[in-house]
Amino acid sequence: MSLSYDASARTFTISTAASTYQMKVDAHGYLLHLYYGALATGDMSYLVTYADRSGMCGCPHDVADRTYSLDVLPQEFPFQGAGDMRSPLLLVRGEDGTFGCDLRYVSHEIRPGKYGLPGLPSVYAQDGDDAETLSITLADERLGLEVELLYGVMPAYDVITRAAVVTNRGEGRVTVEKLQSACLDFVSGDFDLITFDGRHAMERRPSRRPVMNGSMSVGSRRGMSSNQYNPMMVLCDRPATETSGRAWSMSFVYSGGFLAEAERDQYEQTRVQMGLDDDLFSYPLEPGEKIVAPEVIMSFSPAGIERISHNLHRVIRERVCRGPWRDSPRPVLINSWEACYFDFTGDKLVALAKKAASLGLDMLVMDDGWFGARNDDHRGLGDWKPNMAKLGGSVADLARRVNEVGLGFGIWVEPEMVNEDSDLFRAHPDWALAIPGKAPVLGRDQLVLDLSRADVRDNLFEQLCAVLDQGGIDYVKWDYNRSIVDVHSRVTSDQGKVLYDYMLGLYDLLERIVSRYPDLLIEGCSAGGGRFDAGMLHYTPQIWTSDNTDARNRLEIQYGTSFGYPCSAVGAHVSACPNEITGRTIPLGARGTVAMAGGAFGYELDLMELNDRACEIIRTQVATYRKVEHLVREGLFYRLSDPKDADVAAWEFVSEDGREALVCAVVTRVDGYGKAQYVVPRGLTPGATYRMVSNGSEFSADALMDMGLPLTVPAGPYENFMYRFERVD
């Protein structure tokens, strides 16, 4: 069994393929965290020590034992109010304005299957997964507060999920001022924390720092998971590498503001935790009401960071993403944005589609500018009615014309936003988030619609359905291009609820769209990678990784993204050069090799301007991608070098059965008469022989994984390599 309870020791033990997790209800009813690490058996209570550490470490009134203090003990769900002065997961305020609670164990239940969370995305189980759920109930008698801790165990995926439900079962209002979903307490160890930081157009670059005494945190106050910090982190032993050392990960299945913290305390114990951002958060619960802390996916590796990535890739790809596109090849597309921007007509798009068809592409996506008065980014958002004069007919008419040349058809939308210069805003100015009497802060000349309101969501759903019901639309790019600044809804007096309820509203709208159009492929986008998180992947199986399509920068962006997210989710396109953001010029071949590392491959340039040689390169790239797409989408991904520092950026895909491998490399630095460069693959079958598909040469897997494969000497700047191998059985 993956879940067990020892009644005599009062310990809960969770087992996955490569990890054991244990916690204990102690003699005073507090839930202590004992262990999360390599597979182990027995009672790990011996890891917890007790000593009189001075009166500065308080103990609960009914304990009266100076060797006992929650300020020192490792806890499963730390809360403010019982003497733990470290960062809590829960902070509540009673109706009388006082802070604090005292949560004690009440009961538990072990049941088959994986729990779900109402209104929130989460990992799900399918038949044969052998999933189990552990529910532990804690309560505070004074407030009538109940907290249900939920643990989902997916043994084959080697992950444990955590969530919490806070319910007011008392007679007065209780306000939740901080709510996080999971923490890990370590009684000893020297650790590094890896977070994934950046900015618009340079997202998710790894930042590795030692956890020192004190606290450190990353998060988002922007109303979205953000381009600046990603809601995924890795804690690891200080010497840990890709293939050695212990590592633990936390990944938040949520797309709004978040807070991830690491704290090393006075006794050199370490706590890491993740959950909702508490800035502008104050959530009142009337008697009978509840709030759900979104899910955190946790995984442990005894053998380096690489295995953490493999675990997260599998579970997100197979048990977070849903629908027919989860396991299907994605269309190779041409997006109209960099080809046309706002300046297009239906005839111009059909001509672009014909050119794309001649190059072997699958789909044309019509980007911004097809609706209302939208000929620039100052007006029209909110009016999702096609500009028939511009398109030469309805969206369905244009889709049919594109289909006739052999391509699928997609559109761009940004439903969560509104321009002040729009019919929707003129009719319903109160539907935008704005503070009465304060001039609103604009972003890209737009405001954010209040998705916490059912009437706003209903209007957007009706508008989108009026377009999608016409038929012929296979793909939607769902964009979101600004942060939430003015947090005020006209339908509540409790503004601390708004950001959380906004996300519930977004998920409700997306769920309605996904349910009505189950075959629709939706790509998430938020100024590129501003909402690249597991929550969005529950509704959109791919996400536009970054607005920066410069291949050199994309090497770093996609490298960082790969720590926590599967390549199947990575939207990556070949764009024009010089690149519109960096001004850099990189050969078309290297741009293609970099973009093919994403499971959502395509182009974002004016195909009409290409010469014959460029067209032939694109035809070859598309044909190559079709041969390797299954490896990119489903294979194990290996980071062979860090592109930030290495002379050669290299990565690899290997099929789960080891029969196929794809080794890719791009030369990023060249010195005069430079040394030979070797790429050392991993994950091949030991003792096997592999044949290179391009020329039939055979290689020992052990030699390749020991000494590597030499690249062409001399290799020029941005020279690129793709080597396909098949195992000789």
Summary of the structure (lengths in Angstrom):
residues: 729
radius of gyration: 26.6
end to end distance: 36.2
largest distance: 83.8
contacts: 2631
relative contact order: 0.09
helix: 22%
strand: 32%
